[in-house]
Amino acid sequence: MESFQEHMQEYKKQLDRGHIQDAYRGLMKYIMDLRVYFKNKYPGYFVSGIYYGYLDMTYFSFTPESLKNMKLKIAIVFVHETFRFEVWLAGSNKKVQRKYWELIKEGVWKEYHIPSTIQGVDSILEHVLVDNPNFADLDSLTQQIETGTLKFIDDVEDFLSKT
């Protein structure tokens, strides 16, 4: 097992090469632009600030009024380790998260991934929007994220309206 010091030496080596900084800056700029795109195109939705994370995940919420009124939110998430964009249904707090996680888990809806536990998990439902995204075509990437997110929201709203 490598020590913290060894990890930091490797981190410094990678920083000295310069690629990590350029990639991270580019990724954060894209996510900021994506957030602005959603905020401008869907003014009736609540769009949060960006959570930058610890190189684990970076996200912002994009939530229609109907879900916000239920204390739910939709998160558009870049998961660094798996290198993909996901969309999550989340609660405004752990009590709300548990309520809807149990409701969805007990239902017959199996379209999206339901975490096996909510202990240490921020989501109620998860869906992969784009696996291994192509950052060479940002317009196409944005369209994939937008289309998948809107379908996810429609499906969640439809399911919850029947419960």
C-alpha positions in Angstrom: 0.0 0.0 0.0 1.4 3.4 -1.0 1.8 6.1 1.6 0.3 9.5 1.5 3.7 10.9 0.7 4.1 8.5 -2.3 0.6 9.6 -3.6 1.6 13.3 -3.3 4.9 12.7 -5.2 2.9 11.1 -8.0 0.4 13.9 -7.9 3.2 16.5 -8.2 4.7 14.5 -11.2 1.3 14.6 -12.9 0.8 18.3 -12.2 4.3 19.0 -13.6 3.3 17.4 -16.9 0.4 20.0 -17.1 -2.3 17.7 -18.7 -4.4 17.4 -15.6 -4.8 21.1 -15.1 -5.7 21.7 -18.8 -8.2 18.8 -18.7 -9.7 19.9 -15.4 -10.1 23.5 -16.6 -11.7 22.4 -19.8 -14.1 20.0 -18.0 -15.1 22.7 -15.5 -15.6 25.2 -18.3 -17.8 22.8 -20.2 -19.9 22.0 -17.1 -20.2 25.8 -16.4 -21.4 26.3 -20.0 -23.7 23.3 -19.7 -25.3 24.8 -16.6 -25.8 28.2 -18.3 -27.3 26.4 -21.3 -29.9 24.7 -19.2 -30.6 27.8 -17.1 -31.2 29.9 -20.2 -33.1 27.4 -22.2 -35.4 26.3 -19.3 -36.1 29.4 -17.2 -39.0 27.7 -15.4 -36.6 25.1 -13.8 -34.5 25.6 -10.7 -30.8 25.4 -11.6 -28.3 25.4 -8.7 -24.7 26.4 -8.6 -22.0 23.9 -9.4 -20.6 21.5 -6.8 -17.0 20.9 -8.0 -16.3 18.0 -5.7 -13.0 16.3 -4.9 -12.3 14.7 -8.3 -15.1 12.3 -7.4 -18.1 14.0 -8.9 -19.0 17.4 -10.2 -22.7 18.4 -10.6 -25.4 20.9 -10.7 -29.1 20.5 -10.1 -31.8 21.1 -12.8 -35.2 20.7 -11.3 -38.7 21.3 -12.5 -41.1 23.0 -10.2 -43.2 19.8 -9.8 -40.2 17.9 -8.3 -39.0 20.9 -6.3 -42.4 21.0 -4.6 -41.9 17.4 -3.5 -38.4 18.4 -2.1 -36.7 16.4 -4.9 -34.1 17.5 -7.3 -32.5 16.3 -10.5 -28.7 16.3 -10.6 -26.6 16.3 -13.8 -23.4 14.6 -12.6 -20.0 14.0 -14.1 -18.5 11.0 -12.2 -14.7 11.3 -12.6 -13.8 7.7 -11.7 -16.1 6.1 -14.3 -15.6 9.1 -16.7 -19.3 9.5 -17.6 -22.3 11.8 -17.2 -25.2 10.6 -15.2 -28.5 12.0 -14.1 -29.7 11.4 -10.6 -32.9 11.8 -8.7 -32.1 13.1 -5.2 -33.8 14.4 -2.1 -33.4 17.7 -0.5 -32.4 15.9 2.7 -32.0 12.3 4.0 -35.6 12.1 5.2 -37.0 12.9 1.8 -34.4 10.7 0.1 -35.4 7.7 2.3 -39.2 8.3 1.6 -38.8 8.3 -2.2 -36.2 5.7 -2.3 -38.5 3.3 -0.4 -41.5 4.3 -2.6 -39.6 3.7 -5.8 -37.8 0.5 -4.5 -41.1 -1.0 -3.5 -42.8 -0.1 -6.8 -42.6 -2.2 -10.0 -40.6 0.4 -11.9 -37.2 -1.0 -13.0 -36.3 1.4 -15.8 -33.4 3.0 -13.8 -30.8 1.9 -11.4 -31.9 2.1 -7.8 -29.0 2.0 -5.3 -29.2 -1.0 -2.9 -28.8 1.4 0.0 -29.0 5.1 0.7 -26.3 4.9 3.4 -23.4 7.1 2.0 -25.3 7.5 -1.3 -26.7 10.8 -2.6 -29.1 9.4 -5.2 -32.5 7.8 -5.2 -32.3 6.8 -8.8 -29.4 6.9 -11.3 -29.1 6.7 -15.1 -26.0 6.9 -17.3 -26.5 9.7 -19.8 -23.2 9.4 -21.7 -20.5 6.8 -21.1 -17.0 7.9 -22.1 -18.1 11.3 -23.5 -16.6 12.7 -26.7 -15.3 16.2 -25.7 -14.4 16.9 -29.4 -18.0 17.6 -30.2 -19.5 19.6 -27.3 -22.7 20.5 -29.1 -23.5 16.8 -29.7 -22.5 16.0 -26.1 -24.8 18.7 -24.8 -27.7 17.3 -26.9 -27.2 13.8 -25.5 -27.2 15.1 -21.9 -30.2 17.3 -22.5 -32.3 14.6 -24.3 -31.5 12.0 -21.6 -32.1 14.4 -18.8 -35.5 15.5 -20.1 -36.6 11.8 -20.7 -35.5 10.9 -17.1 -37.5 13.8 -15.7 -40.5 12.9 -17.7 -40.3 9.3 -16.5 -39.8 10.3 -12.9 -42.8 12.7 -13.0 -44.9 10.1 -14.7 -44.0 7.4 -12.2 -44.6 9.7 -9.2 -48.0 10.9 -10.5 -49.2 7.3 -10.4 -48.2 6.6 -6.8 
